[in-house]
Structures are given as structure tokens and as C-alpha cells.
Amino acid sequence: MYELINEKLRVESCNIGDLTGYTVNCILKQWGDDVSLSELKLFYLPKRDTITLIRDSKNYNTYRELAEKYLSCGEDEREKVKSEFLNDAREVIEVLDKVIERRKNKKDLFLLKHQPTTEIEKVFRLSLMREITNSTKDHDFAMFRVFQYGVMQGKRLERSKKAIRNSSVVRTEV
């Protein structure tokens, strides 16, 4: 049976026997064929955005303490936490780092979805976006270039707002 450990951090626990066939299949796909489930310490379910610790694992209490401590502290403190735990927790820390990164990405995507697009024609030119993506064979590099273009457009927008503010201040002083 799954047990909620920390609702805020979205951490739970279960025994190996509680895992469904689907969950086991997902875990094994990530690991590969040469790994045994008996080595499983924790796993992350992106759909539910939960970290699940395995109560059957050898150092369950250590991993639980590590997960809660690691997820609740800032970037600077994480380095200190890493040094507190044994080398066999390296895999657990790698999983937690990936979860932290994924959660940051989800938060940014949420914010991005809620950005206003009222002046999209002035800032976003679809033809230029297509040229950027077609000018490179590497999709990731094309995405980087699109990001750079967005930053450039943001700077232009801020400069125009500043110029408008400055011109209105000058008019009122005259």
C-alpha cells in the first residue's frame, strides 16, 4: 500500500509488492535489462509528479531523510546535504536532481502558458521562427536560437517601454 510521506514535497513510499505491472515496466524501461528490482530505492512518476521510496530497500530511512532534506533546501544547501550522505546515495541524489529540474521546468511551462499574447504580431514573426528552425539541422540548437530571439525581442520591448516613459516625463516637465 502506498503511504504519503510528505504532501508538500510529493514524496510517498510503498513496498516492492505494491508496484503494478505497468509501473514495473516503466521503471525497467528507464533502467535497462541488466538491473534487478531488488536494487530499486526510489522512482519518479512524472504523470503524478511523485517520488516513491521503496520501504523494502536496505537503507530506506536514510533515503527518506535524504529525499526530504534535499528537496526542501535551496541549491547552495544541497551541496552540503550531498556531502552528509554516503556514496551509495549517489543514485538517489541523481534522481532527486532530475526531479527538481523537471519540477522547475513544469513551473516555467505553467507560467509560459499563462503569458498574454495580445501583441503577438508585433513581437512574434512565424516566418522568422520557421527560418530559424530550418537553418539548423539540430532541433535543440534551433530551440536555443528561438530562445535567444525571444530574449532579444524582450529587450526591444523593454527599451520601447522605457523610451515611452522617458518621453512622457519630458513632456510633463516642459
C-alpha positions in Angstrom: 0.0 0.0 0.0 1.2 3.5 -0.9 1.8 5.8 2.1 2.0 9.6 1.7 5.2 10.8 3.5 5.3 14.5 2.6 2.4 16.1 0.7 4.2 19.4 0.1 7.3 17.7 -1.5 5.1 15.0 -3.1 7.0 12.1 -1.6 5.4 8.7 -0.8 6.5 5.2 -0.1 5.5 1.6 -0.9 6.8 -1.9 -0.9 8.0 -3.7 -4.0 4.9 -5.9 -3.9 2.7 -2.8 -4.2 4.0 -1.9 -7.6 1.7 -2.6 -10.6 3.0 -4.3 -13.7 2.7 -1.0 -15.6 4.9 0.8 -13.1 7.5 -2.0 -13.1 7.6 -2.0 -16.9 8.1 1.8 -16.9 10.9 1.5 -14.3 12.7 -1.3 -16.2 12.5 0.6 -19.5 14.4 3.5 -17.8 17.0 1.2 -16.3 17.6 -1.4 -18.9 17.6 -5.2 -18.9 20.6 -5.8 -16.6 19.1 -4.3 -13.4 17.1 -6.1 -10.8 14.1 -4.6 -9.0 15.7 -5.6 -5.7 18.1 -2.7 -6.3 15.3 -0.2 -6.5 15.5 2.5 -3.9 13.1 5.1 -5.3 11.4 6.1 -8.5 9.7 9.1 -10.0 6.3 9.1 -11.7 6.1 12.2 -14.0 2.3 11.8 -14.6 1.6 12.1 -10.9 4.7 14.1 -10.1 5.5 12.0 -7.1 8.7 10.4 -5.8 8.1 7.0 -4.4 10.6 5.5 -2.0 10.8 1.7 -1.6 10.3 0.7 2.0 11.9 -2.7 1.3 15.2 -1.1 0.4 18.2 -1.7 2.6 18.6 2.0 3.8 15.0 3.2 3.4 15.2 5.5 6.5 18.4 7.1 5.2 16.9 7.6 1.7 13.7 9.1 3.2 15.7 11.6 5.3 17.9 12.4 2.3 14.9 13.0 0.0 13.0 15.2 2.4 16.1 17.2 3.3 17.3 17.5 -0.2 14.0 18.6 -1.7 13.3 21.2 0.9 16.5 23.1 0.7 18.0 25.6 -1.7 20.7 25.0 -4.3 23.6 26.1 -2.1 22.5 23.8 0.8 22.1 20.8 -1.5 25.9 20.6 -1.9 26.2 20.3 1.9 23.4 17.7 2.1 25.2 15.7 -0.7 28.3 15.5 1.4 26.4 14.3 4.5 25.2 11.1 2.9 27.2 8.1 1.9 28.4 7.4 -1.6 25.8 4.7 -2.2 23.2 7.5 -2.1 24.7 9.0 -5.3 21.9 7.3 -7.5 19.2 8.7 -5.2 20.7 12.2 -5.5 20.8 11.9 -9.3 17.1 11.0 -9.3 16.3 13.9 -7.0 18.3 16.3 -9.1 16.3 15.3 -12.2 13.0 15.6 -10.3 14.0 19.1 -9.1 14.9 20.1 -12.7 11.7 18.6 -14.1 9.6 20.4 -11.5 11.3 23.7 -12.3 10.5 23.1 -16.0 6.9 22.3 -15.2 6.6 25.5 -13.2 8.1 27.6 -16.1 5.8 25.9 -18.7 2.8 26.7 -16.5 3.9 30.4 -16.4 4.6 30.4 -20.1 1.1 29.1 -20.9 -0.4 32.0 -18.9 1.6 34.7 -20.6 -0.5 37.3 -22.5 -0.3 37.1 -26.3 -2.3 40.3 -27.2 0.6 41.9 -29.1 1.9 38.7 -30.6 2.0 40.2 -34.2 4.5 42.9 -33.1 6.8 40.5 -31.3 6.5 37.1 -32.9 7.0 36.6 -36.6 6.2 33.0 -37.6 8.2 33.3 -40.8 11.3 34.1 -38.9 10.7 31.2 -36.5 10.5 28.8 -39.4 13.7 30.2 -40.9 15.4 29.7 -37.5 14.3 26.1 -37.3 15.1 25.4 -40.9 18.6 27.0 -40.7 19.9 24.3 -38.4 19.7 20.5 -38.5 19.8 20.2 -34.8 16.4 20.7 -33.1 17.9 21.5 -29.7 20.1 24.2 -31.2 17.2 25.6 -33.1 15.2 25.8 -29.9 18.2 27.7 -28.3 18.2 30.1 -31.2 14.5 30.7 -30.8 15.1 31.4 -27.1 17.8 33.9 -28.0 15.4 35.5 -30.4 12.8 35.8 -27.6 15.3 37.4 -25.2 16.2 39.8 -28.0 12.6 40.7 -28.6 12.1 41.1 -24.8 14.9 43.6 -24.6 13.5 45.5 -27.6 10.1 45.7 -25.9 11.6 46.9 -22.6 13.6 49.6 -24.4 10.5 50.8 -26.2 8.6 51.0 -22.9 11.4 52.9 -21.3 11.5 55.3 -24.3 7.8 55.9 -23.9 8.1 56.5 -20.2 11.0 58.9 -20.7 9.2 60.9 -23.4 6.1 61.3 -21.2 8.3 62.5 -18.3 10.0 65.1 -20.5 6.6 66.4 -21.7 5.2 66.9 -18.2 8.3 68.8 -17.1 8.1 71.3 -20.0 
